[in-house]
Amino acid sequence: MKIHNNILLQYSIATLVVTLLISFSLAVLLAGNVTNYYLKSHVETFPQIVALAFQEDEPTAQWFEANTAGEPPAALKARLDRLLNLGKIFRLKVWTPDGTILWSDEPSLVGQRLHSDEMEEALQGRPVYELGTAVASENIAEQGHGTVLQIYTPILQQNKVVGVIELYEDNQDLFQQITLNTQAVWGLVLAFGLLIYGALFVVFYRAYTNQRRANRQLEQTQDVTIFALAYQAELRDHETGEHLERTARYVDLLAEALGLNVQTRSDLVRAAPLHDIGKVGIPDAILLKPGPFTPEERVIMETHCELGDSVLAAAEAKLPFRSFLTTAREVVNCHHEKWDGSGYPKKLAGEAIPLAGRIMAVADVYDALRSLRPYKEPRTHEECVQTIKDLSGSHFDPKVVKAFESVEAEIRKIMV
């Protein structure tokens, strides 16, 4: 199955890709919002907790005013120790506004001056958090904990931000809940996306099948109409509809053997029944004459090609697009032309004869030779094959004759 020729497959792939992209984007957005909601709800409790630790007493105020790295006042130190043992907190860092670590439960960090964007943001008066793995240079002492939550909370004294406390929390229960919620969001969004895709596919598939059914019915109606018009001409010549059907099948086999594409083959098959439509303009006295034509009658009889072409040209002129009628005109006009230039109506020779006409010539002559006519007996398949081979290079295109030879066994089955 070729994708570029299958609109249903193209639509399915395109819709699935678009649906997955939209679902993926929506899942990322919603999962991020859910994560932020949980973290923000959790972090919003810390300003109150920090306010209890950094009570507005004189020793605490003096310690911040001194801005000297080292141990805080005893009362503050006790409160910080209790904060360190609260929940899943495992590390504390107290920063001064200039980026110096004033105190930490990890003594090696005290006095270091480090840059932190989150700390700068917390100095504006609101808590800031960061979820991830502690890998920065200032987090050497915190590495090995895996995913941690870093919370930067402003320290207020008399409604003024005097520093920032950074808390590290290893809250696996919280992280697990966030993970579960994220997975639930992804699952729901993707399931909903696939549900939408399925609904869109069903709607398109129904429309597609209905359209194809309508197109097939229209094509069948057109083909029947074409056959009826062509058969009208054949009836005047005492021919049957079987001749039209057989020649169309011969043409299809020859076109396939010549390697023509599907569209060209389809055009040829639809055009084949029209090859003698110009006979409607030939007087009965000539068309139905049982014996040989006089030279004058022959000239009139040979005009059926041009008469047929004029009918199709008038029809084609009413269409704003190229249709199979272009091929049909080639069939009608050229199926009596001969490879050596001795045919009619224009005495074209060689490849100046359109391929559609060259193919139709072989199909028409074969069926005429095999058919019973008032003035002749039918020939055997073998005799017809030999005649066509003998006329290769004079009447027929050698390439078409070679194609005929490759499918003559299948052609024989058609003429029973």
C-alpha positions as CSV (number, residue, x, y, z in Angstrom):
1,M,0.0,0.0,0.0
2,K,1.5,3.3,-1.1
3,I,1.0,6.1,1.4
4,H,1.0,8.9,-1.2
5,N,-1.9,7.2,-3.0
6,N,-4.0,6.4,0.1
7,I,-5.8,9.4,1.4
8,L,-7.3,7.4,4.3
9,L,-3.8,6.3,5.5
10,Q,-2.5,9.9,5.0
11,Y,-5.3,11.3,7.1
12,S,-4.8,8.6,9.8
13,I,-1.1,9.3,10.1
14,A,-1.5,13.1,10.0
15,T,-4.4,13.1,12.5
16,L,-2.6,10.8,14.9
17,V,0.6,12.8,14.7
18,V,-1.2,16.1,15.3
19,T,-3.3,14.5,18.1
20,L,-0.2,13.1,19.9
21,L,1.6,16.4,19.5
22,I,-1.3,18.4,21.0
23,S,-1.8,15.7,23.8
24,F,1.9,15.7,24.5
25,S,2.0,19.5,24.8
26,L,-1.1,19.6,26.9
27,A,0.2,16.8,29.2
28,V,3.5,18.7,29.7
29,L,1.6,21.9,30.6
30,L,-0.9,20.2,32.9
31,A,1.7,18.0,34.6
32,G,3.8,21.1,35.2
33,N,0.9,22.9,36.6
34,V,-0.1,20.0,38.9
35,T,3.5,19.7,40.1
36,N,3.7,23.5,40.7
37,Y,0.4,23.5,42.5
38,Y,1.5,20.7,44.9
39,L,4.9,22.3,45.5
40,K,3.5,25.8,45.9
41,S,0.9,24.6,48.3
42,H,3.6,22.8,50.3
43,V,6.0,25.8,50.2
44,E,3.5,28.4,51.2
45,T,3.5,27.0,54.7
46,F,7.2,27.7,55.2
47,P,7.0,31.5,55.7
48,Q,5.0,30.9,58.9
49,I,7.4,28.2,60.0
50,V,10.4,30.5,59.4
51,A,8.7,33.4,61.2
52,L,8.4,31.2,64.3
53,A,12.2,30.4,64.1
54,F,13.3,34.0,63.5
55,Q,11.2,35.7,66.1
56,E,11.6,39.5,66.4
57,D,13.7,39.6,69.6
58,E,16.8,41.7,70.3
59,P,19.5,39.0,70.0
60,T,18.2,38.0,66.6
61,A,18.1,41.6,65.4
62,Q,21.6,42.3,66.6
63,W,22.9,39.1,65.0
64,F,21.6,40.2,61.6
65,E,22.9,43.7,62.1
66,A,26.4,42.4,63.0
67,N,26.4,40.4,59.8
68,T,29.2,38.2,61.1
69,A,29.3,34.6,59.9
70,G,29.1,32.2,62.8
71,E,26.9,30.8,65.5
72,P,23.6,32.6,66.1
73,P,22.3,33.5,69.5
74,A,21.5,30.5,71.7
75,A,17.7,30.9,71.5
76,L,17.8,31.3,67.8
77,K,20.1,28.3,67.5
78,A,17.7,26.2,69.4
79,R,14.8,27.2,67.2
80,L,16.9,26.5,64.1
81,D,17.8,23.0,65.5
82,R,14.1,22.3,65.9
83,L,13.5,23.6,62.4
84,L,16.2,21.2,61.1
85,N,14.4,18.3,62.7
86,L,11.0,19.3,61.3
87,G,9.6,16.8,58.8
88,K,12.1,15.9,56.0
89,I,14.4,18.9,56.3
90,F,18.0,17.9,56.3
91,R,20.0,21.1,55.6
92,L,19.7,24.8,56.5
93,K,21.6,27.8,55.1
94,V,21.0,31.4,56.3
95,W,22.0,33.9,53.7
96,T,22.7,37.6,54.1
97,P,21.4,40.0,51.4
98,D,24.9,40.2,49.8
99,G,25.0,36.4,49.2
100,T,27.1,35.3,52.2
101,I,26.2,32.2,54.1
102,L,25.8,33.6,57.6
103,W,25.1,30.2,59.2
104,S,24.5,26.6,58.2
105,D,24.2,23.3,60.1
106,E,27.0,22.3,57.8
107,P,30.0,24.3,59.3
108,S,32.1,24.1,56.1
109,L,29.6,26.3,54.3
110,V,29.6,29.1,56.8
111,G,31.2,32.3,55.4
112,Q,31.1,31.3,51.8
113,R,29.8,33.9,49.4
114,L,27.9,32.3,46.6
115,H,25.5,33.5,43.8
116,S,22.0,32.2,43.7
117,D,19.2,33.5,41.4
118,E,16.6,31.9,43.7
119,M,18.1,33.7,46.7
120,E,18.0,37.0,44.8
121,E,14.3,36.4,44.0
122,A,13.5,35.5,47.6
123,L,15.0,38.8,48.7
124,Q,12.0,40.4,47.0
125,G,9.8,39.1,49.8
126,R,8.3,35.8,48.5
127,P,9.3,32.2,48.9
128,V,11.0,30.5,45.9
129,Y,11.5,26.8,45.4
130,E,13.5,24.5,43.1
131,L,12.9,20.8,42.6
132,G,15.8,18.7,41.3
133,T,19.1,17.1,42.0
134,A,21.6,19.2,44.0
135,V,24.5,19.3,41.6
136,A,25.7,22.9,41.7
137,S,29.1,23.6,43.3
138,E,27.6,25.1,46.4
139,N,25.6,21.9,46.9
140,I,28.5,19.5,47.5
141,A,27.4,18.7,51.0
142,E,23.9,17.9,49.8
143,Q,24.8,15.6,46.9
144,G,23.8,12.0,47.3
145,H,20.2,12.7,48.3
146,G,18.8,12.3,44.8
147,T,15.8,14.6,44.2
148,V,15.5,17.3,46.7
149,L,13.3,20.4,47.2
150,Q,15.2,23.6,47.8
151,I,13.1,26.3,49.5
152,Y,14.3,29.9,49.7
153,T,12.2,31.8,52.3
154,P,12.7,35.5,53.1
155,I,13.5,36.3,56.7
156,L,11.5,39.3,57.9
157,Q,12.4,41.6,60.8
158,Q,10.0,44.5,61.4
159,N,8.5,43.9,57.9
160,K,11.9,44.2,56.3
161,V,13.8,41.4,54.5
162,V,17.1,41.0,56.4
163,G,18.1,37.7,54.8
164,V,17.0,34.4,53.3
165,I,16.9,30.9,54.8
166,E,17.5,28.0,52.4
167,L,15.9,24.7,53.4
168,Y,16.7,21.4,51.8
169,E,13.9,18.9,52.0
170,D,14.1,15.2,51.1
171,N,10.4,14.5,51.1
172,Q,10.0,11.3,49.1
173,D,6.3,11.0,50.0
174,L,5.6,14.4,48.4
175,F,7.8,13.5,45.4
176,Q,6.1,10.2,45.0
177,Q,2.7,11.8,45.1
178,I,3.8,14.3,42.5
179,T,5.0,11.5,40.3
180,L,1.7,9.6,40.6
181,N,-0.3,12.7,39.8
182,T,2.0,13.5,36.8
183,Q,1.5,9.9,35.5
184,A,-2.3,10.2,36.0
185,V,-2.3,13.5,34.1
186,W,-0.3,12.0,31.2
187,G,-2.5,8.9,31.1
188,L,-5.7,10.9,31.1
189,V,-4.6,13.4,28.5
190,L,-3.2,10.7,26.2
191,A,-6.3,8.6,26.6
192,F,-8.5,11.6,25.9
193,G,-6.3,12.5,22.9
194,L,-6.6,9.0,21.5
195,L,-10.4,9.1,22.1
196,I,-10.6,12.3,20.1
197,Y,-8.4,10.7,17.4
198,G,-10.7,7.7,17.2
199,A,-13.8,9.9,17.0
200,L,-12.2,12.0,14.2
201,F,-11.1,8.9,12.4
202,V,-14.6,7.4,12.5
203,V,-16.2,10.6,11.2
204,F,-13.6,10.9,8.4
205,Y,-13.8,7.2,7.6
206,R,-17.6,7.3,7.2
207,A,-17.3,10.4,5.0
208,Y,-14.5,8.8,3.0
209,T,-16.4,5.6,2.4
210,N,-19.6,7.4,1.5
211,Q,-17.6,9.7,-0.9
212,R,-15.9,6.6,-2.5
213,R,-19.2,4.9,-2.9
214,A,-20.7,8.0,-4.5
215,N,-17.6,8.3,-6.8
216,R,-17.8,4.6,-7.8
217,Q,-21.5,5.0,-8.5
218,L,-20.8,8.1,-10.6
219,E,-18.0,6.3,-12.5
220,Q,-20.2,3.3,-13.1
221,T,-23.0,5.5,-14.3
222,Q,-20.6,7.3,-16.6
223,D,-19.2,4.0,-17.9
224,V,-22.7,2.7,-18.6
225,T,-23.6,5.9,-20.4
226,I,-20.5,5.8,-22.5
227,F,-21.2,2.1,-23.3
228,A,-24.8,2.9,-24.2
229,L,-23.6,5.7,-26.6
230,A,-21.0,3.5,-28.2
231,Y,-23.4,0.6,-28.4
232,Q,-25.8,2.8,-30.3
233,A,-23.3,3.1,-33.1
234,E,-22.4,-0.6,-33.0
235,L,-26.1,-1.6,-33.3
236,R,-26.3,0.2,-36.6
237,D,-23.4,-2.0,-37.8
238,H,-25.1,-5.2,-36.7
239,E,-22.4,-5.5,-34.0
240,T,-23.1,-6.6,-30.4
241,G,-22.1,-5.0,-27.1
242,E,-19.8,-8.0,-26.6
243,H,-17.4,-6.5,-29.2
244,L,-17.1,-3.3,-27.1
245,E,-16.5,-5.2,-23.9
246,R,-13.9,-7.6,-25.5
247,T,-11.9,-4.8,-27.1
248,A,-11.8,-2.9,-23.9
249,R,-10.4,-6.0,-22.1
250,Y,-7.8,-6.5,-24.9
251,V,-6.7,-2.9,-24.5
252,D,-6.3,-3.3,-20.8
253,L,-4.1,-6.4,-21.2
254,L,-2.0,-4.7,-23.9
255,A,-1.6,-1.5,-21.8
256,E,-0.5,-3.5,-18.8
257,A,2.0,-5.5,-20.9
258,L,3.4,-2.2,-22.1
259,G,3.9,-1.0,-18.6
260,L,1.5,1.9,-18.7
261,N,0.4,3.5,-15.4
262,V,-2.9,2.8,-13.7
263,Q,-4.5,6.1,-14.8
264,T,-3.5,5.7,-18.4
265,R,-4.8,2.2,-18.5
266,S,-8.1,3.3,-16.9
267,D,-8.5,6.1,-19.5
268,L,-7.8,3.6,-22.3
269,V,-10.3,1.1,-21.1
270,R,-13.0,3.8,-20.8
271,A,-12.1,5.1,-24.2
272,A,-12.0,1.8,-26.1
273,P,-15.8,1.4,-26.5
274,L,-16.0,4.7,-28.2
275,H,-13.6,3.8,-31.0
276,D,-16.4,3.6,-33.7
277,I,-18.8,6.1,-32.3
278,G,-18.5,8.1,-35.5
279,K,-20.4,5.5,-37.4
280,V,-23.6,7.1,-36.2
281,G,-22.9,9.7,-39.0
282,I,-22.5,7.2,-41.8
283,P,-25.6,6.6,-44.0
284,D,-27.2,3.2,-43.6
285,A,-26.8,2.5,-47.3
286,I,-23.0,2.5,-46.9
287,L,-22.7,1.3,-43.3
288,L,-25.0,-1.7,-43.8
289,K,-23.8,-2.6,-47.3
290,P,-23.0,-6.4,-47.3
291,G,-20.5,-6.2,-50.1
292,P,-17.3,-4.3,-50.8
293,F,-17.4,-0.5,-50.9
294,T,-16.9,1.5,-54.0
295,P,-14.0,4.1,-53.9
296,E,-16.6,6.8,-53.2
297,E,-18.3,4.8,-50.5
298,R,-14.9,3.9,-49.0
299,V,-14.1,7.7,-48.7
300,I,-17.4,8.3,-46.9
301,M,-16.9,5.3,-44.6
302,E,-13.4,6.5,-43.6
303,T,-14.9,9.8,-42.3
304,H,-16.3,8.0,-39.3
305,C,-13.0,8.6,-37.4
306,E,-13.2,12.4,-37.9
307,L,-17.0,12.4,-37.2
308,G,-16.4,10.6,-33.9
309,D,-13.6,13.0,-33.1
310,S,-15.8,16.0,-33.7
311,V,-18.4,14.6,-31.3
312,L,-15.9,14.0,-28.5
313,A,-14.2,17.3,-29.1
314,A,-17.5,19.1,-28.6
315,A,-18.0,17.2,-25.3
316,E,-14.4,17.8,-24.2
317,A,-14.7,21.5,-24.8
318,K,-17.4,21.8,-22.1
319,L,-15.0,20.4,-19.4
320,P,-12.7,22.7,-17.5
321,F,-10.2,19.9,-16.9
322,R,-8.4,17.2,-18.7
323,S,-10.5,14.0,-18.9
324,F,-10.3,10.6,-20.5
325,L,-11.9,12.2,-23.6
326,T,-8.4,13.3,-24.6
327,T,-7.4,9.6,-24.8
328,A,-10.7,8.7,-26.4
329,R,-10.2,11.2,-29.2
330,E,-6.8,9.6,-29.9
331,V,-8.4,6.2,-30.0
332,V,-11.3,7.4,-32.3
333,N,-9.1,9.3,-34.6
334,C,-6.1,6.9,-34.9
335,H,-7.2,3.3,-34.6
336,H,-7.2,3.0,-38.4
337,E,-3.8,4.6,-38.9
338,K,-1.0,2.2,-39.9
339,W,2.6,2.1,-38.7
340,D,3.8,2.5,-42.3
341,G,1.7,5.6,-42.9
342,S,-0.9,3.9,-45.3
343,G,-3.8,4.1,-42.9
344,Y,-6.5,6.8,-42.5
345,P,-7.7,9.5,-41.9
346,K,-4.4,11.4,-41.7
347,K,-1.9,8.8,-42.9
348,L,0.2,9.2,-39.8
349,A,3.2,6.9,-39.5
350,G,5.3,5.4,-36.7
351,E,5.3,7.1,-33.3
352,A,3.4,10.1,-34.8
353,I,0.4,7.9,-34.2
354,P,-0.7,8.3,-30.6
355,L,0.0,5.1,-28.5
356,A,-3.7,4.8,-27.7
357,G,-4.5,4.5,-31.4
358,R,-1.7,1.9,-31.9
359,I,-3.0,-0.2,-29.1
360,M,-6.6,0.1,-30.2
361,A,-5.7,-0.9,-33.8
362,V,-4.3,-4.3,-32.6
363,A,-7.3,-4.9,-30.3
364,D,-9.9,-4.0,-33.0
365,V,-8.3,-6.0,-35.8
366,Y,-7.9,-9.1,-33.6
367,D,-11.6,-9.0,-32.6
368,A,-12.7,-8.3,-36.2
369,L,-10.8,-11.3,-37.5
370,R,-12.2,-13.6,-34.8
371,S,-15.8,-12.5,-35.3
372,L,-18.4,-13.9,-37.6
373,R,-19.6,-11.3,-40.2
374,P,-22.2,-11.6,-43.0
375,Y,-19.4,-11.5,-45.5
376,K,-16.8,-13.7,-43.8
377,E,-16.2,-16.7,-41.4
378,P,-14.4,-16.2,-38.1
379,R,-10.7,-17.1,-38.0
380,T,-9.0,-19.2,-35.3
381,H,-7.0,-17.6,-32.6
382,E,-3.8,-19.0,-34.0
383,E,-4.6,-17.6,-37.5
384,C,-5.3,-14.2,-36.0
385,V,-2.1,-14.2,-33.9
386,Q,-0.1,-15.1,-37.0
387,T,-1.8,-12.4,-39.1
388,I,-1.0,-9.7,-36.5
389,K,2.6,-10.9,-36.3
390,D,2.9,-10.8,-40.1
391,L,1.6,-7.2,-40.1
392,S,4.1,-6.0,-37.4
393,G,6.1,-3.1,-38.8
394,S,3.6,-2.4,-41.6
395,H,0.1,-2.2,-40.1
396,F,1.0,-2.4,-36.4
397,D,3.6,-1.0,-34.0
398,P,6.2,-3.8,-33.4
399,K,6.3,-2.8,-29.7
400,V,2.5,-3.3,-29.4
401,V,2.7,-6.6,-31.3
402,K,5.4,-7.8,-28.9
403,A,3.1,-6.9,-26.0
404,F,0.2,-8.7,-27.8
405,E,2.3,-11.9,-28.1
406,S,3.1,-11.8,-24.4
407,V,-0.6,-11.8,-23.4
408,E,-2.1,-13.7,-26.4
409,A,-3.0,-16.7,-24.2
410,E,-5.1,-14.4,-21.9
411,I,-6.6,-12.7,-24.9
412,R,-7.7,-16.1,-26.3
413,K,-9.7,-16.7,-23.1
414,I,-11.7,-13.5,-23.6
415,M,-12.9,-14.5,-27.1
416,V,-14.9,-17.6,-26.4
